[in-house]
Amino acid sequence: MNYIHKRRITYVILFMIGLTTGASLIFYALKQNLNAFLTPSQIQAAHLSHDDEIRLGGLVKKNSLKQDAQTLTVHFVMTDYQQDINVQYTGVLPDLFREGKGAIVEGKINAQGIFVAHQVLAKHDENYMPPSVAAKIRNKKI
């Protein structure tokens, strides 16, 4: 092997090391930003401990929302139409939070099996419109 072949091999090896390092950093960054959630059925099947911080996703069951008149505590049921989980949250709910709509809650399951949430995220579908636009469309006669 002459000098030119050795230099080419060195460049190829350095390029592969750089490519591998770059790809590793990209995958690490993507892993850090991945926010997956579990459904009520998955949580029931997993038998998680009370110390596990998890994200629960599903639909807010109709007629399950109960607000305490004295505090900001709210009780509701999350469902995936197979299993239900009771959720307790203290705080102000997002504007898009409704019964029958999707939501994601972050928190822990206590010893009584109630999911105690510290954050509630309301989900909306791809047809979301601000309330002012939706009201204009409803009032418009087509």
FENWO-V362365 format. One line per field, one symbol per residue. phi: phi as a letter, one per 30 degrees, with the letter a starting at -180 (. if undefined). psi: psi as a letter, one per 40 degrees, with the letter a starting at -180 (. if undefined). Layout:
phi: ???
psi: ???
//
This chain:
phi: .cddddddddddddddddddddddddddddddcdbcbcdeddddddhdddcddbccblcdddicdbcdddbcdbcaccbbicbbbdbbbclddddddbdicdabbclbcdddicdcccabcdcbddcdbeedddddddddcc
psi: haddddddddddddddddddddddddddddddehgiiiidddddddgiieehhihhiaihhifehhhhddaehhhihhifediihhhhhhahiidehiieiiihihaihadeehhhiehhhhiiiefhiiddddddddehh.
//
